[in-house]
């Protein structure tokens, strides 16, 4: 159960960071999706921790948001 | 082309970090695969930047290596 919990936790960390960075840049989900060359509903599902996002898409999101990819996986609540 | 290059770059960063951390812990690919509950050939292909690894598997690898997931995506060559 530990692995499963860790796994879901990282999806949540990514979701929280995406929402935070998107808010800081005043970007809609649609605009971020456009910038990252992803679908709007896909970005929405990532922000609801529903998706097992791939490293290539993490790279696209980081580039669109102007941050290092590692920033997207950082737990800032610790 | 920029996106594509960024994308491949992040796979390489993960590959380099995996190999480095695995060496530091003196773990074989097989042992790391066991610890992360992944297949040995899969870990090998990640270390050759061949795989579009998912966030859930990044979480598993980080847990197996005892590091924060964000550490696996950090570019230490910069």
Backbone of each chain as nested JSON, in Angstrom:
{
  "chains": [
    {"id": "A", "residues": [
      {"number": 1, "name": "UNK", "atoms": {"N": [0.821, -1.21, 0.0], "CA": [0.0, 0.0, 0.0], "C": [0.86, 1.267, 0.0]}},
      {"number": 2, "name": "UNK", "atoms": {"N": [2.029, 1.115, 0.514], "CA": [2.925, 2.277, 0.592], "C": [3.236, 2.827, -0.811]}},
      {"number": 3, "name": "UNK", "atoms": {"N": [3.595, 1.922, -1.71], "CA": [3.918, 2.357, -3.071], "C": [2.742, 3.085, -3.693]}},
      {"number": 4, "name": "UNK", "atoms": {"N": [1.553, 2.521, -3.534], "CA": [0.368, 3.116, -4.145], "C": [0.153, 4.53, -3.615]}},
      {"number": 5, "name": "UNK", "atoms": {"N": [0.333, 4.668, -2.309], "CA": [0.121, 5.982, -1.698], "C": [1.166, 6.982, -2.194]}},
      {"number": 6, "name": "UNK", "atoms": {"N": [2.428, 6.533, -2.272], "CA": [3.495, 7.398, -2.793], "C": [3.187, 7.842, -4.22]}},
      {"number": 7, "name": "UNK", "atoms": {"N": [2.68, 6.881, -4.981], "CA": [2.386, 7.125, -6.378], "C": [1.329, 8.207, -6.528]}},
      {"number": 8, "name": "UNK", "atoms": {"N": [0.212, 8.045, -5.857], "CA": [-0.864, 9.026, -5.928], "C": [-0.376, 10.375, -5.419]}},
      {"number": 9, "name": "UNK", "atoms": {"N": [0.491, 10.333, -4.401], "CA": [0.986, 11.567, -3.807], "C": [1.734, 12.403, -4.848]}},
      {"number": 10, "name": "UNK", "atoms": {"N": [2.529, 11.76, -5.681], "CA": [3.293, 12.524, -6.668], "C": [2.377, 13.139, -7.726]}},
      {"number": 11, "name": "UNK", "atoms": {"N": [1.329, 12.429, -8.079], "CA": [0.351, 13.025, -9.003], "C": [-0.262, 14.279, -8.386]}},
      {"number": 12, "name": "UNK", "atoms": {"N": [-0.548, 14.218, -7.082], "CA": [-1.147, 15.371, -6.402], "C": [-0.175, 16.54, -6.338]}},
      {"number": 13, "name": "UNK", "atoms": {"N": [1.098, 16.23, -6.1], "CA": [2.113, 17.292, -6.051], "C": [2.188, 18.0, -7.402]}},
      {"number": 14, "name": "UNK", "atoms": {"N": [2.212, 17.213, -8.477], "CA": [2.228, 17.795, -9.82], "C": [0.98, 18.652, -10.046]}},
      {"number": 15, "name": "UNK", "atoms": {"N": [-0.164, 18.142, -9.642], "CA": [-1.428, 18.866, -9.835], "C": [-1.402, 20.21, -9.108]}},
      {"number": 16, "name": "UNK", "atoms": {"N": [-0.94, 20.182, -7.856], "CA": [-0.879, 21.413, -7.053], "C": [0.08, 22.413, -7.693]}},
      {"number": 17, "name": "UNK", "atoms": {"N": [1.247, 21.933, -8.128], "CA": [2.233, 22.837, -8.74], "C": [1.717, 23.422, -10.053]}},
      {"number": 18, "name": "UNK", "atoms": {"N": [1.059, 22.601, -10.847], "CA": [0.5, 23.091, -12.119], "C": [-0.496, 24.209, -11.852]}},
      {"number": 19, "name": "UNK", "atoms": {"N": [-1.421, 23.95, -10.93], "CA": [-2.458, 24.956, -10.64], "C": [-1.831, 26.245, -10.116]}},
      {"number": 20, "name": "UNK", "atoms": {"N": [-0.831, 26.089, -9.24], "CA": [-0.175, 27.263, -8.655], "C": [0.547, 28.075, -9.727]}},
      {"number": 21, "name": "UNK", "atoms": {"N": [1.365, 27.396, -10.539], "CA": [2.135, 28.114, -11.568], "C": [1.213, 28.729, -12.625]}},
      {"number": 22, "name": "UNK", "atoms": {"N": [0.154, 28.004, -12.965], "CA": [-0.795, 28.516, -13.945], "C": [-1.477, 29.781, -13.402]}},
      {"number": 23, "name": "UNK", "atoms": {"N": [-1.805, 29.759, -12.106], "CA": [-2.433, 30.935, -11.485], "C": [-1.452, 32.106, -11.454]}},
      {"number": 24, "name": "UNK", "atoms": {"N": [-0.192, 31.816, -11.122], "CA": [0.819, 32.881, -11.066], "C": [0.977, 33.568, -12.412]}},
      {"number": 25, "name": "UNK", "atoms": {"N": [0.834, 32.795, -13.479], "CA": [0.981, 33.352, -14.831], "C": [-0.365, 33.785, -15.418]}},
      {"number": 26, "name": "UNK", "atoms": {"N": [-1.43, 33.629, -14.625], "CA": [-2.782, 33.987, -15.07], "C": [-3.133, 33.326, -16.404]}},
      {"number": 27, "name": "UNK", "atoms": {"N": [-2.802, 32.036, -16.484], "CA": [-3.118, 31.268, -17.698], "C": [-4.343, 30.396, -17.45]}},
      {"number": 28, "name": "UNK", "atoms": {"N": [-5.229, 30.314, -18.416], "CA": [-6.325, 29.347, -18.352], "C": [-5.76, 27.96, -18.671]}},
      {"number": 29, "name": "UNK", "atoms": {"N": [-6.534, 26.925, -18.327], "CA": [-6.124, 25.56, -18.702], "C": [-5.954, 25.472, -20.217]}},
      {"number": 30, "name": "UNK", "atoms": {"N": [-6.865, 26.126, -20.929], "CA": [-6.838, 26.082, -22.393], "C": [-5.555, 26.725, -22.941]}},
      {"number": 31, "name": "UNK", "atoms": {"N": [-5.188, 27.865, -22.351], "CA": [-3.995, 28.568, -22.826], "C": [-2.741, 27.745, -22.527]}},
      {"number": 32, "name": "UNK", "atoms": {"N": [-2.694, 27.18, -21.318], "CA": [-1.542, 26.329, -20.981], "C": [-1.483, 25.134, -21.939]}},
      {"number": 33, "name": "UNK", "atoms": {"N": [-2.633, 24.537, -22.201], "CA": [-2.683, 23.398, -23.122], "C": [-2.137, 23.8, -24.494]}},
      {"number": 34, "name": "UNK", "atoms": {"N": [-2.557, 24.959, -24.974], "CA": [-2.06, 25.455, -26.266], "C": [-0.547, 25.599, -26.231]}},
      {"number": 35, "name": "UNK", "atoms": {"N": [-0.04, 26.249, -25.179], "CA": [1.401, 26.501, -25.073], "C": [2.193, 25.194, -25.009]}},
      {"number": 36, "name": "UNK", "atoms": {"N": [1.601, 24.183, -24.369], "CA": [2.312, 22.914, -24.177], "C": [2.02, 21.916, -25.288]}},
      {"number": 37, "name": "UNK", "atoms": {"N": [1.151, 22.316, -26.214], "CA": [0.772, 21.417, -27.315], "C": [0.084, 20.151, -26.785]}},
      {"number": 38, "name": "UNK", "atoms": {"N": [-0.799, 20.368, -25.789], "CA": [-1.587, 19.275, -25.212], "C": [-3.063, 19.661, -25.31]}},
      {"number": 39, "name": "UNK", "atoms": {"N": [-3.949, 18.715, -25.036], "CA": [-5.382, 19.017, -25.106], "C": [-5.851, 19.613, -23.781]}},
      {"number": 40, "name": "UNK", "atoms": {"N": [-6.797, 20.548, -23.878], "CA": [-7.298, 21.23, -22.686], "C": [-7.875, 20.248, -21.661]}},
      {"number": 41, "name": "UNK", "atoms": {"N": [-8.641, 19.279, -22.128], "CA": [-9.241, 18.333, -21.175], "C": [-8.159, 17.46, -20.521]}},
      {"number": 42, "name": "UNK", "atoms": {"N": [-7.058, 17.242, -21.248], "CA": [-5.947, 16.465, -20.694], "C": [-5.284, 17.246, -19.556]}},
      {"number": 43, "name": "UNK", "atoms": {"N": [-5.067, 18.545, -19.771], "CA": [-4.49, 19.379, -18.713], "C": [-5.418, 19.388, -17.492]}},
      {"number": 44, "name": "UNK", "atoms": {"N": [-6.719, 19.478, -17.743], "CA": [-7.69, 19.441, -16.642], "C": [-7.573, 18.147, -15.85]}},
      {"number": 45, "name": "UNK", "atoms": {"N": [-7.437, 17.04, -16.552], "CA": [-7.368, 15.748, -15.858], "C": [-6.056, 15.591, -15.086]}},
      {"number": 46, "name": "UNK", "atoms": {"N": [-4.986, 16.199, -15.587], "CA": [-3.72, 16.18, -14.819], "C": [-3.916, 16.965, -13.52]}},
      {"number": 47, "name": "UNK", "atoms": {"N": [-4.607, 18.088, -13.607], "CA": [-4.821, 18.922, -12.415], "C": [-5.79, 18.272, -11.424]}},
      {"number": 48, "name": "UNK", "atoms": {"N": [-6.475, 17.225, -11.857], "CA": [-7.303, 16.446, -10.926], "C": [-6.609, 15.142, -10.531]}},
      {"number": 49, "name": "UNK", "atoms": {"N": [-5.31, 15.045, -10.813], "CA": [-4.48, 13.875, -10.443], "C": [-4.984, 12.587, -11.075]}},
      {"number": 50, "name": "UNK", "atoms": {"N": [-5.707, 12.695, -12.188], "CA": [-6.31, 11.503, -12.789], "C": [-5.359, 10.808, -13.753]}},
      {"number": 51, "name": "UNK", "atoms": {"N": [-4.322, 11.505, -14.2], "CA": [-3.497, 10.98, -15.275], "C": [-2.119, 10.539, -14.828]}},
      {"number": 52, "name": "UNK", "atoms": {"N": [-1.687, 9.44, -15.401], "CA": [-0.332, 8.957, -15.174], "C": [0.566, 9.613, -16.24]}},
      {"number": 53, "name": "UNK", "atoms": {"N": [0.81, 10.909, -16.036], "CA": [1.495, 11.76, -17.025], "C": [2.886, 11.216, -17.356]}},
      {"number": 54, "name": "UNK", "atoms": {"N": [3.283, 11.327, -18.589], "CA": [4.602, 10.847, -18.998], "C": [5.661, 11.946, -18.866]}},
      {"number": 55, "name": "UNK", "atoms": {"N": [6.91, 11.515, -18.849], "CA": [8.026, 12.449, -18.71], "C": [8.084, 13.427, -19.89]}},
      {"number": 56, "name": "UNK", "atoms": {"N": [7.711, 12.983, -21.086], "CA": [7.713, 13.903, -22.233], "C": [6.682, 15.023, -22.028]}},
      {"number": 57, "name": "UNK", "atoms": {"N": [5.534, 14.67, -21.466], "CA": [4.523, 15.705, -21.232], "C": [4.877, 16.593, -20.042]}},
      {"number": 58, "name": "UNK", "atoms": {"N": [5.579, 16.043, -19.048], "CA": [6.097, 16.875, -17.954], "C": [7.058, 17.917, -18.538]}},
      {"number": 59, "name": "UNK", "atoms": {"N": [7.893, 17.488, -19.489], "CA": [8.83, 18.426, -20.139], "C": [8.076, 19.523, -20.885]}},
      {"number": 60, "name": "UNK", "atoms": {"N": [7.023, 19.154, -21.601], "CA": [6.244, 20.142, -22.348], "C": [5.575, 21.152, -21.414]}},
      {"number": 61, "name": "UNK", "atoms": {"N": [5.013, 20.652, -20.305], "CA": [4.337, 21.542, -19.348], "C": [5.339, 22.489, -18.697]}},
      {"number": 62, "name": "UNK", "atoms": {"N": [6.509, 21.963, -18.337], "CA": [7.534, 22.802, -17.707], "C": [7.989, 23.896, -18.667]}},
      {"number": 63, "name": "UNK", "atoms": {"N": [8.199, 23.515, -19.906], "CA": [8.632, 24.498, -20.891], "C": [7.566, 25.585, -21.079]}},
      {"number": 64, "name": "UNK", "atoms": {"N": [6.309, 25.172, -21.151], "CA": [5.206, 26.128, -21.332], "C": [5.104, 27.081, -20.14]}},
      {"number": 65, "name": "UNK", "atoms": {"N": [5.43, 26.573, -18.944], "CA": [5.314, 27.389, -17.727], "C": [6.619, 28.135, -17.41]}},
      {"number": 66, "name": "UNK", "atoms": {"N": [7.667, 27.836, -18.155], "CA": [8.938, 28.526, -17.938], "C": [9.655, 28.131, -16.666]}},
      {"number": 67, "name": "UNK", "atoms": {"N": [9.497, 26.866, -16.265], "CA": [10.198, 26.38, -15.07], "C": [11.001, 25.127, -15.418]}},
      {"number": 68, "name": "UNK", "atoms": {"N": [11.907, 24.762, -14.533], "CA": [12.619, 23.498, -14.691], "C": [11.643, 22.353, -14.427]}},
      {"number": 69, "name": "UNK", "atoms": {"N": [11.729, 21.274, -15.185], "CA": [10.826, 20.144, -14.958], "C": [10.829, 19.652, -13.501]}},
      {"number": 70, "name": "UNK", "atoms": {"N": [12.003, 19.659, -12.868], "CA": [12.065, 19.178, -11.478], "C": [11.18, 20.008, -10.55]}},
      {"number": 71, "name": "UNK", "atoms": {"N": [10.971, 21.284, -10.897], "CA": [10.109, 22.154, -10.075], "C": [8.674, 21.619, -10.002]}},
      {"number": 72, "name": "UNK", "atoms": {"N": [8.258, 20.962, -11.068], "CA": [6.873, 20.471, -11.122], "C": [6.641, 19.297, -10.172]}},
      {"number": 73, "name": "UNK", "atoms": {"N": [7.723, 18.626, -9.766], "CA": [7.573, 17.465, -8.872], "C": [7.974, 17.778, -7.434]}},
      {"number": 74, "name": "UNK", "atoms": {"N": [8.275, 19.038, -7.167], "CA": [8.719, 19.421, -5.825], "C": [7.538, 19.584, -4.869]}},
      {"number": 75, "name": "UNK", "atoms": {"N": [7.649, 18.958, -3.717], "CA": [6.6, 19.076, -2.708], "C": [6.873, 20.316, -1.859]}},
      {"number": 76, "name": "UNK", "atoms": {"N": [6.143, 21.389, -2.121], "CA": [6.378, 22.649, -1.423], "C": [5.63, 22.739, -0.111]}},
      {"number": 77, "name": "UNK", "atoms": {"N": [4.846, 21.683, 0.209], "CA": [4.094, 21.696, 1.465], "C": [4.921, 21.126, 2.61]}},
      {"number": 78, "name": "UNK", "atoms": {"N": [6.09, 20.57, 2.275], "CA": [6.917, 19.941, 3.315], "C": [7.618, 20.977, 4.161]}}
    ]},
    {"id": "B", "residues": [
      {"number": 1, "name": "UNK", "atoms": {"N": [10.823, 21.967, -33.309], "CA": [11.971, 21.129, -32.945], "C": [12.423, 21.366, -31.503]}},
      {"number": 2, "name": "UNK", "atoms": {"N": [12.143, 22.561, -31.046], "CA": [12.549, 22.891, -29.684], "C": [11.91, 21.944, -28.664]}},
      {"number": 3, "name": "UNK", "atoms": {"N": [10.596, 21.752, -28.805], "CA": [9.89, 20.881, -27.865], "C": [10.489, 19.474, -27.89]}},
      {"number": 4, "name": "UNK", "atoms": {"N": [10.727, 18.984, -29.076], "CA": [11.247, 17.626, -29.213], "C": [12.598, 17.499, -28.509]}},
      {"number": 5, "name": "UNK", "atoms": {"N": [13.433, 18.518, -28.715], "CA": [14.758, 18.476, -28.097], "C": [14.656, 18.543, -26.569]}},
      {"number": 6, "name": "UNK", "atoms": {"N": [13.772, 19.43, -26.075], "CA": [13.561, 19.528, -24.627], "C": [13.099, 18.188, -24.054]}},
      {"number": 7, "name": "UNK", "atoms": {"N": [12.219, 17.571, -24.82], "CA": [11.634, 16.307, -24.392], "C": [12.696, 15.235, -24.253]}},
      {"number": 8, "name": "UNK", "atoms": {"N": [13.497, 15.053, -25.281], "CA": [14.549, 14.046, -25.233], "C": [15.541, 14.376, -24.128]}},
      {"number": 9, "name": "UNK", "atoms": {"N": [15.775, 15.676, -23.943], "CA": [16.73, 16.108, -22.931], "C": [16.311, 15.631, -21.534]}},
      {"number": 10, "name": "UNK", "atoms": {"N": [15.021, 15.724, -21.234], "CA": [14.566, 15.326, -19.9], "C": [14.705, 13.818, -19.702]}},
      {"number": 11, "name": "UNK", "atoms": {"N": [14.473, 13.058, -20.766], "CA": [14.709, 11.602, -20.656], "C": [16.168, 11.318, -20.339]}},
      {"number": 12, "name": "UNK", "atoms": {"N": [17.067, 12.085, -20.969], "CA": [18.505, 11.886, -20.73], "C": [18.885, 12.258, -19.303]}},
      {"number": 13, "name": "UNK", "atoms": {"N": [18.285, 13.349, -18.806], "CA": [18.575, 13.773, -17.427], "C": [18.158, 12.672, -16.453]}},
      {"number": 14, "name": "UNK", "atoms": {"N": [16.963, 12.135, -16.66], "CA": [16.497, 11.035, -15.804], "C": [17.45, 9.843, -15.904]}},
      {"number": 15, "name": "UNK", "atoms": {"N": [17.856, 9.514, -17.112], "CA": [18.752, 8.365, -17.326], "C": [20.071, 8.556, -16.577]}},
      {"number": 16, "name": "UNK", "atoms": {"N": [20.647, 9.752, -16.708], "CA": [21.919, 10.048, -16.044], "C": [21.77, 9.963, -14.521]}},
      {"number": 17, "name": "UNK", "atoms": {"N": [20.68, 10.546, -14.004], "CA": [20.462, 10.516, -12.552], "C": [20.241, 9.098, -12.04]}},
      {"number": 18, "name": "UNK", "atoms": {"N": [19.498, 8.312, -12.784], "CA": [19.265, 6.918, -12.374], "C": [20.583, 6.163, -12.286]}},
      {"number": 19, "name": "UNK", "atoms": {"N": [21.39, 6.29, -13.347], "CA": [22.672, 5.555, -13.362], "C": [23.566, 6.015, -12.217]}},
      {"number": 20, "name": "UNK", "atoms": {"N": [23.592, 7.35, -11.977], "CA": [24.443, 7.892, -10.916], "C": [23.993, 7.377, -9.54]}},
      {"number": 21, "name": "UNK", "atoms": {"N": [22.699, 7.495, -9.258], "CA": [22.183, 7.093, -7.949], "C": [22.313, 5.579, -7.746]}},
      {"number": 22, "name": "UNK", "atoms": {"N": [22.086, 4.831, -8.827], "CA": [22.214, 3.377, -8.742], "C": [23.66, 2.993, -8.443]}},
      {"number": 23, "name": "UNK", "atoms": {"N": [24.597, 3.72, -9.064], "CA": [26.024, 3.446, -8.817], "C": [26.383, 3.803, -7.372]}},
      {"number": 24, "name": "UNK", "atoms": {"N": [25.857, 4.944, -6.901], "CA": [26.156, 5.37, -5.525], "C": [25.691, 4.33, -4.504]}},
      {"number": 25, "name": "UNK", "atoms": {"N": [24.587, 3.679, -4.813], "CA": [24.033, 2.673, -3.905], "C": [24.526, 1.262, -4.242]}},
      {"number": 26, "name": "UNK", "atoms": {"N": [25.386, 1.184, -5.276], "CA": [25.926, -0.12, -5.724], "C": [24.814, -1.122, -6.005]}},
      {"number": 27, "name": "UNK", "atoms": {"N": [23.784, -0.656, -6.683], "CA": [22.661, -1.524, -7.044], "C": [22.773, -1.919, -8.518]}},
      {"number": 28, "name": "UNK", "atoms": {"N": [22.491, -3.165, -8.815], "CA": [22.369, -3.579, -10.217], "C": [21.028, -3.088, -10.757]}},
      {"number": 29, "name": "UNK", "atoms": {"N": [20.892, -3.081, -12.084], "CA": [19.596, -2.736, -12.673], "C": [18.521, -3.694, -12.162]}},
      {"number": 30, "name": "UNK", "atoms": {"N": [18.893, -4.947, -12.038], "CA": [17.93, -5.958, -11.59], "C": [17.468, -5.684, -10.155]}},
      {"number": 31, "name": "UNK", "atoms": {"N": [18.414, -5.331, -9.295], "CA": [18.07, -5.063, -7.888], "C": [17.184, -3.816, -7.791]}},
      {"number": 32, "name": "UNK", "atoms": {"N": [17.542, -2.765, -8.547], "CA": [16.712, -1.565, -8.545], "C": [15.314, -1.9, -9.056]}},
      {"number": 33, "name": "UNK", "atoms": {"N": [15.25, -2.692, -10.129], "CA": [13.951, -3.084, -10.679], "C": [13.119, -3.811, -9.623]}},
      {"number": 34, "name": "UNK", "atoms": {"N": [13.757, -4.731, -8.889], "CA": [13.051, -5.441, -7.821], "C": [12.517, -4.469, -6.778]}},
      {"number": 35, "name": "UNK", "atoms": {"N": [13.381, -3.554, -6.344], "CA": [12.996, -2.605, -5.294], "C": [11.846, -1.704, -5.749]}},
      {"number": 36, "name": "UNK", "atoms": {"N": [11.845, -1.376, -7.048], "CA": [10.834, -0.453, -7.571], "C": [9.608, -1.186, -8.113]}},
      {"number": 37, "name": "UNK", "atoms": {"N": [9.663, -2.526, -8.071], "CA": [8.556, -3.319, -8.595], "C": [8.357, -3.08, -10.107]}},
      {"number": 38, "name": "UNK", "atoms": {"N": [9.493, -2.987, -10.804], "CA": [9.474, -2.813, -12.259], "C": [10.302, -3.944, -12.878]}},
      {"number": 39, "name": "UNK", "atoms": {"N": [10.23, -4.096, -14.184], "CA": [10.992, -5.153, -14.847], "C": [12.414, -4.673, -15.139]}},
      {"number": 40, "name": "UNK", "atoms": {"N": [13.369, -5.58, -15.045], "CA": [14.769, -5.227, -15.246], "C": [15.02, -4.628, -16.632]}},
      {"number": 41, "name": "UNK", "atoms": {"N": [14.427, -5.217, -17.646], "CA": [14.658, -4.685, -18.997], "C": [14.04, -3.289, -19.144]}},
      {"number": 42, "name": "UNK", "atoms": {"N": [12.976, -3.044, -18.389], "CA": [12.337, -1.729, -18.423], "C": [13.282, -0.677, -17.818]}},
      {"number": 43, "name": "UNK", "atoms": {"N": [13.895, -1.011, -16.685], "CA": [14.856, -0.09, -16.056], "C": [16.022, 0.168, -17.022]}},
      {"number": 44, "name": "UNK", "atoms": {"N": [16.472, -0.883, -17.692], "CA": [17.55, -0.713, -18.672], "C": [17.159, 0.25, -19.781]}},
      {"number": 45, "name": "UNK", "atoms": {"N": [15.939, 0.118, -20.266], "CA": [15.5, 0.995, -21.363], "C": [15.317, 2.438, -20.889]}},
      {"number": 46, "name": "UNK", "atoms": {"N": [14.94, 2.628, -19.634], "CA": [14.867, 3.997, -19.091], "C": [16.272, 4.602, -19.063]}},
      {"number": 47, "name": "UNK", "atoms": {"N": [17.249, 3.791, -18.663], "CA": [18.637, 4.282, -18.581], "C": [19.243, 4.52, -19.961]}},
      {"number": 48, "name": "UNK", "atoms": {"N": [18.599, 4.03, -21.006], "CA": [19.021, 4.353, -22.372], "C": [18.114, 5.428, -22.985]}},
      {"number": 49, "name": "UNK", "atoms": {"N": [17.315, 6.095, -22.151], "CA": [16.426, 7.199, -22.588], "C": [15.402, 6.754, -23.626]}},
      {"number": 50, "name": "UNK", "atoms": {"N": [15.109, 5.47, -23.646], "CA": [14.202, 4.955, -24.684], "C": [12.737, 5.063, -24.284]}},
      {"number": 51, "name": "UNK", "atoms": {"N": [12.463, 5.245, -22.994], "CA": [11.088, 5.147, -22.506], "C": [10.5, 6.481, -22.116]}},
      {"number": 52, "name": "UNK", "atoms": {"N": [9.242, 6.634, -22.452], "CA": [8.485, 7.8, -22.022], "C": [7.867, 7.465, -20.662]}},
      {"number": 53, "name": "UNK", "atoms": {"N": [8.734, 7.426, -19.64], "CA": [8.363, 6.951, -18.297], "C": [7.215, 7.761, -17.714]}},
      {"number": 54, "name": "UNK", "atoms": {"N": [6.354, 7.106, -16.988], "CA": [5.217, 7.8, -16.364], "C": [5.565, 8.298, -14.969]}},
      {"number": 55, "name": "UNK", "atoms": {"N": [4.758, 9.238, -14.513], "CA": [4.976, 9.834, -13.189], "C": [4.857, 8.777, -12.082]}},
      {"number": 56, "name": "UNK", "atoms": {"N": [3.971, 7.808, -12.245], "CA": [3.848, 6.757, -11.227], "C": [5.142, 5.937, -11.138]}},
      {"number": 57, "name": "UNK", "atoms": {"N": [5.766, 5.684, -12.279], "CA": [7.019, 4.923, -12.251], "C": [8.195, 5.782, -11.783]}},
      {"number": 58, "name": "UNK", "atoms": {"N": [8.148, 7.086, -12.044], "CA": [9.16, 7.988, -11.471], "C": [9.06, 7.938, -9.944]}},
      {"number": 59, "name": "UNK", "atoms": {"N": [7.833, 7.909, -9.434], "CA": [7.625, 7.826, -7.978], "C": [8.198, 6.523, -7.425]}},
      {"number": 60, "name": "UNK", "atoms": {"N": [7.962, 5.429, -8.134], "CA": [8.477, 4.124, -7.676], "C": [10.002, 4.101, -7.655]}},
      {"number": 61, "name": "UNK", "atoms": {"N": [10.612, 4.65, -8.71], "CA": [12.082, 4.662, -8.796], "C": [12.676, 5.537, -7.695]}},
      {"number": 62, "name": "UNK", "atoms": {"N": [12.058, 6.692, -7.462], "CA": [12.556, 7.597, -6.421], "C": [12.479, 6.93, -5.059]}},
      {"number": 63, "name": "UNK", "atoms": {"N": [11.357, 6.274, -4.804], "CA": [11.199, 5.595, -3.511], "C": [12.245, 4.494, -3.349]}},
      {"number": 64, "name": "UNK", "atoms": {"N": [12.469, 3.736, -4.428], "CA": [13.455, 2.651, -4.372], "C": [14.861, 3.188, -4.124]}},
      {"number": 65, "name": "UNK", "atoms": {"N": [15.153, 4.378, -4.656], "CA": [16.493, 4.966, -4.518], "C": [16.615, 5.847, -3.279]}},
      {"number": 66, "name": "UNK", "atoms": {"N": [15.506, 6.087, -2.591], "CA": [15.533, 6.899, -1.366], "C": [15.771, 8.375, -1.613]}},
      {"number": 67, "name": "UNK", "atoms": {"N": [15.275, 8.871, -2.725], "CA": [15.411, 10.303, -3.027], "C": [14.024, 10.9, -3.313]}},
      {"number": 68, "name": "UNK", "atoms": {"N": [13.95, 12.217, -3.288], "CA": [12.725, 12.887, -3.698], "C": [12.559, 12.726, -5.207]}},
      {"number": 69, "name": "UNK", "atoms": {"N": [11.346, 12.517, -5.684], "CA": [11.128, 12.378, -7.134], "C": [11.713, 13.543, -7.939]}},
      {"number": 70, "name": "UNK", "atoms": {"N": [11.63, 14.753, -7.402], "CA": [12.146, 15.912, -8.151], "C": [13.646, 15.787, -8.404]}},
      {"number": 71, "name": "UNK", "atoms": {"N": [14.355, 15.08, -7.504], "CA": [15.805, 14.883, -7.689], "C": [16.115, 14.13, -8.987]}},
      {"number": 72, "name": "UNK", "atoms": {"N": [15.211, 13.267, -9.384], "CA": [15.446, 12.449, -10.585], "C": [15.374, 13.269, -11.866]}},
      {"number": 73, "name": "UNK", "atoms": {"N": [14.723, 14.44, -11.803], "CA": [14.59, 15.272, -13.005], "C": [15.524, 16.479, -12.989]}},
      {"number": 74, "name": "UNK", "atoms": {"N": [16.391, 16.541, -11.971], "CA": [17.291, 17.696, -11.852], "C": [18.496, 17.565, -12.77]}},
      {"number": 75, "name": "UNK", "atoms": {"N": [18.755, 18.612, -13.519], "CA": [19.915, 18.629, -14.416], "C": [21.134, 19.098, -13.63]}},
      {"number": 76, "name": "UNK", "atoms": {"N": [21.981, 18.159, -13.25], "CA": [23.145, 18.491, -12.417], "C": [24.342, 18.93, -13.257]}},
      {"number": 77, "name": "UNK", "atoms": {"N": [24.183, 18.897, -14.57], "CA": [25.297, 19.303, -15.442], "C": [25.278, 20.814, -15.694]}},
      {"number": 78, "name": "UNK", "atoms": {"N": [24.208, 21.464, -15.258], "CA": [24.086, 22.913, -15.532], "C": [24.979, 23.72, -14.615]}}
    ]}
  ]
}
